[in-house]
Amino acid sequence: MSITQHYLLDTYRAHQHGDPAPPEPGAHDWQVAREWRDHRQFRAVVAGRPARGRMRQALQRWLRPRTRSTC
């Protein structure tokens, strides 16, 4: 059974039982990929390897807050 057929069967069953339809296949793929990458980077930081990208930027913001100008 293909992913599309499985989705259509799940949608049909949800409709029969009055439940909300399941999410479409691939609807959250990008979010899952981002979370997986962030988790890998977090594990690297915990293991003592340097952070890169978004994780490094977040750590810099947290550890070194910007000073406000007094002008």
C-alpha positions as CSV (number, residue, x, y, z in Angstrom):
1,M,0.0,0.0,0.0
2,S,1.4,3.4,-1.0
3,I,1.5,6.4,1.3
4,T,-1.2,8.1,-0.7
5,Q,-3.5,5.0,-0.4
6,H,-2.9,4.8,3.3
7,Y,-3.7,8.5,3.7
8,L,-6.9,8.1,1.8
9,L,-7.9,5.1,3.8
10,D,-7.2,6.9,7.1
11,T,-9.2,9.9,5.8
12,Y,-12.1,7.7,4.9
13,R,-12.0,6.0,8.3
14,A,-11.8,9.3,10.2
15,H,-14.8,10.6,8.2
16,Q,-16.8,7.5,9.1
17,H,-16.1,7.8,12.8
18,G,-16.5,11.6,12.9
19,D,-12.8,12.2,13.7
20,P,-10.7,15.0,12.3
21,A,-8.8,14.1,9.1
22,P,-5.1,13.1,9.6
23,P,-2.4,15.5,8.4
24,E,-1.3,15.1,4.7
25,P,1.8,13.0,4.1
26,G,4.9,15.3,4.2
27,A,3.1,18.2,5.9
28,H,5.6,18.4,8.7
29,D,8.8,17.2,6.9
30,W,10.7,20.5,7.1
31,Q,9.9,21.0,10.8
32,V,11.1,17.4,11.6
33,A,14.3,18.0,9.7
34,R,15.0,21.3,11.6
35,E,14.3,19.7,14.9
36,W,16.6,16.8,14.1
37,R,19.4,19.2,13.1
38,D,18.9,21.3,16.2
39,H,19.0,18.2,18.4
40,R,22.2,17.0,16.7
41,Q,23.8,20.5,17.3
42,F,22.6,20.4,20.9
43,R,24.2,17.0,21.4
44,A,27.5,18.3,19.9
45,V,27.5,21.2,22.4
46,V,26.9,18.9,25.3
47,A,29.7,16.6,24.1
48,G,32.1,19.6,24.0
49,R,32.2,20.2,20.3
50,P,31.7,23.8,19.0
51,A,28.2,24.9,18.0
52,R,27.5,26.2,14.5
53,G,24.6,28.0,12.8
54,R,21.3,28.7,14.6
55,M,22.4,27.0,17.8
56,R,25.6,29.1,18.0
57,Q,23.5,32.3,17.4
58,A,21.0,31.3,20.1
59,L,23.8,30.6,22.6
60,Q,25.5,33.9,21.9
61,R,22.3,35.8,22.5
62,W,21.8,34.0,25.7
63,L,25.3,34.2,27.0
64,R,26.1,37.7,25.7
65,P,23.0,39.9,25.8
66,R,23.3,43.1,23.8
67,T,23.9,46.3,25.6
68,R,21.4,49.0,25.0
69,S,22.6,52.3,23.7
70,T,22.0,55.3,25.9
71,C,21.6,57.8,23.0
